[in-house]
Amino acid sequence: MHNINEILIRSLLLISSLSLFSGCASKVEVDSTINMPSQSGLALNHIAIVGFEGDKYNIRGNTLSAKVKSKLMTQGYLSVHGNSPYRLIGEITPSRVDRDTWSEKHEGKKDTWYSYHASVKQTLTMSYYVIYGQQTLTSGSETFSYSKEKSSSDNRAKAKGKLRNDAEVADNLMEKAADYIVKQISPYRASIKLNYLSGDDENIDLGIEYVKKDRLSQAFSIFEQVAQNSNSIEDQAIAFHNQGLIKLMQNKHTEAYELMSKANLIDPRNFDILDSMKEVENYKVLSDAHKKQRGSK
């Protein structure tokens, strides 16, 4: 489970953007949302948020704790309650908010004019620990940065007025930190791009259009008809491949892998299908490991 993050990133990048040397099908990129395992490999059912120590400048540890709790509840994979033996603790170390203003002189052939600039910067270093009894199950540390610059042709005050105030800067940093923690300790939904394959049968393109409209059941049926009725081995394989991607979108990883394997068996010369099959298998392994850790089937 220690290499989950590395395997997962490689898998998703290869599924969505591989440039292959062979294969007869063209690719159609479709925005998709799938369930991701936690990036640390942790798979719990519940957790207690003890909190984050640190209250300095414009950033408060209890505010970060509240954001993490809200995001975990929104994802819906990890419940939060105080009686859980699994505890999330941590600390935060923010920097001072750094604001600056300056002007720049511009010389033209006939005129001289000034531009006015303002900037704001702040960093937040956050460490977290998931603890069970005296054992640390997973931990991590990350630094998040906020840096913006604005300008005005009028004066420094107007340039400064375009920047976020201290509270807004703090909120931005804590949003980043909360997102990071949730992805580390809990499964989560992620938006990625999947490459569906197009073939000679126009019904395949019709099925892809249904996928784009999120009509996955109808799309699956269209691909199923192509797989059963087409006289082209290449189109049959493409149809099974696309069915596999639909099952991946539906988080049915075993079915996705079986369909990809069938596509590869029908047309082993299509390396687009081969690579998709390998990467769906990697994703299935990660998902199965999470289910096993949770004690689910």
WOSUL-V93400 format. One record per residue. N is the residue number from 0. SS is DSSP state (2 for helix, 1 for strand, 0 for the rest). PSI is psi in degrees with one decimal (none if undefined). Layout:
BEGIN
n = (N;N)
ss = (SS;SS)
psi = (PSI;PSI)
END
This chain:
BEGIN
n = (0;1;2;3;4;5;6;7;8;9;10;11;12;13;14;15;16;17;18;19;20;21;22;23;24;25;26;27;28;29;30;31;32;33;34;35;36;37;38;39;40;41;42;43;44;45;46;47;48;49;50;51;52;53;54;55;56;57;58;59;60;61;62;63;64;65;66;67;68;69;70;71;72;73;74;75;76;77;78;79;80;81;82;83;84;85;86;87;88;89;90;91;92;93;94;95;96;97;98;99;100;101;102;103;104;105;106;107;108;109;110;111;112;113;114;115;116;117;118;119;120;121;122;123;124;125;126;127;128;129;130;131;132;133;134;135;136;137;138;139;140;141;142;143;144;145;146;147;148;149;150;151;152;153;154;155;156;157;158;159;160;161;162;163;164;165;166;167;168;169;170;171;172;173;174;175;176;177;178;179;180;181;182;183;184;185;186;187;188;189;190;191;192;193;194;195;196;197;198;199;200;201;202;203;204;205;206;207;208;209;210;211;212;213;214;215;216;217;218;219;220;221;222;223;224;225;226;227;228;229;230;231;232;233;234;235;236;237;238;239;240;241;242;243;244;245;246;247;248;249;250;251;252;253;254;255;256;257;258;259;260;261;262;263;264;265;266;267;268;269;270;271;272;273;274;275;276;277;278;279;280;281;282;283;284;285;286;287;288;289;290;291;292;293;294;295;296)
ss = (0;0;0;2;2;2;2;2;2;2;2;2;2;2;2;2;2;0;0;0;0;0;0;0;0;1;1;1;1;1;1;1;1;1;1;1;0;0;0;0;0;0;0;0;0;1;1;1;1;1;1;1;1;0;1;1;0;0;1;1;2;2;2;2;2;2;2;2;2;2;2;2;2;2;2;0;0;0;1;1;0;0;0;0;0;1;1;1;1;1;1;1;1;1;0;0;0;1;1;1;1;1;1;1;1;1;1;0;0;0;0;1;1;1;1;1;1;1;1;1;1;1;1;1;1;1;1;1;1;1;1;1;0;0;1;1;1;1;1;1;1;1;1;1;1;1;1;1;1;1;1;1;0;0;0;2;2;2;2;2;2;0;0;0;0;2;2;2;2;2;2;2;2;2;2;2;2;2;2;2;2;2;2;2;2;0;0;1;1;1;1;1;1;1;1;1;1;1;0;0;0;2;2;2;2;2;2;2;2;2;2;2;0;0;0;2;2;2;2;2;2;2;2;2;2;2;2;2;2;0;0;0;2;2;2;2;2;2;2;2;2;2;2;2;2;2;2;2;2;0;0;0;2;2;2;2;2;2;2;2;2;2;2;2;2;2;0;0;0;0;2;2;2;2;2;2;2;2;2;2;2;2;2;2;2;2;2;2;2;2;2;2;2;2;0;0;0)
psi = (-10.4;-23.3;21.2;-47.1;-45.3;-45.2;-42.8;-46.4;-44.0;-40.6;-49.7;-38.9;-39.6;-39.4;-42.4;-21.9;16.6;136.3;108.1;159.8;-15.3;179.9;138.4;-7.8;148.4;162.4;142.8;114.9;129.7;128.1;132.0;156.2;125.2;163.9;129.3;140.9;158.9;146.5;-16.7;-11.9;-0.2;139.9;88.4;162.9;-24.5;164.0;151.7;130.0;100.6;-37.8;173.0;125.6;143.5;116.5;101.4;141.7;-123.9;11.9;133.0;135.0;-37.4;-26.7;-40.9;-41.6;-42.9;-39.0;-41.3;-45.7;-46.0;-42.8;-36.8;-42.0;-35.9;-41.3;-39.9;8.7;-18.4;113.6;152.3;118.4;150.6;-18.0;-2.5;137.8;-13.2;126.8;138.3;120.4;169.2;-176.2;155.2;145.4;95.7;154.2;168.4;146.6;123.5;113.4;143.8;150.0;149.4;166.3;155.4;135.5;132.5;127.5;121.9;-178.8;-34.1;-28.0;158.5;132.6;167.6;146.9;148.5;138.9;152.6;147.5;156.7;137.0;145.1;149.2;155.8;117.0;127.7;135.0;141.4;157.0;132.9;119.1;139.1;108.9;-121.8;4.5;133.4;113.5;-39.7;155.2;165.5;165.9;142.6;147.7;131.0;143.8;145.8;128.0;120.0;150.6;136.5;158.9;161.5;150.7;-3.4;-63.1;174.0;-35.8;-40.0;-37.4;-43.0;-36.1;-16.2;-11.7;157.8;148.0;175.8;-39.5;-39.4;-36.8;-44.6;-42.8;-40.7;-45.3;-41.5;-29.6;-44.7;-44.6;-42.1;-42.7;-42.7;-47.4;-44.9;-43.5;-25.8;-37.0;-7.2;148.4;154.7;160.7;136.4;145.0;123.5;178.7;127.3;141.7;105.5;152.1;138.1;141.6;-157.5;-28.9;121.4;-20.8;-25.4;-44.9;-35.5;-42.7;-39.6;-37.6;-37.2;-36.7;-43.8;-30.2;8.9;29.3;73.0;-35.9;-44.2;-40.9;-42.5;-41.3;-39.3;-46.1;-35.5;-40.6;-40.8;-43.9;-34.7;-31.7;-16.7;143.1;-6.3;121.6;-40.4;-44.4;-35.5;-46.7;-41.9;-40.7;-44.0;-40.7;-47.6;-34.2;-38.5;-39.4;-36.0;-43.7;-33.4;-43.5;-29.9;7.0;27.8;79.5;-35.3;-45.8;-38.2;-44.6;-39.7;-41.2;-39.9;-40.6;-40.0;-41.4;-42.7;-36.2;-38.1;-43.3;79.0;-9.4;-14.1;102.2;-16.8;-45.4;-42.6;-46.7;-37.8;-40.7;-44.1;-41.9;-35.0;-34.6;-43.6;-44.0;-38.9;-41.1;-43.7;-43.8;-41.4;-37.3;-39.7;-44.5;-40.5;-41.9;-34.0;-15.0;18.2;169.1;none)
END
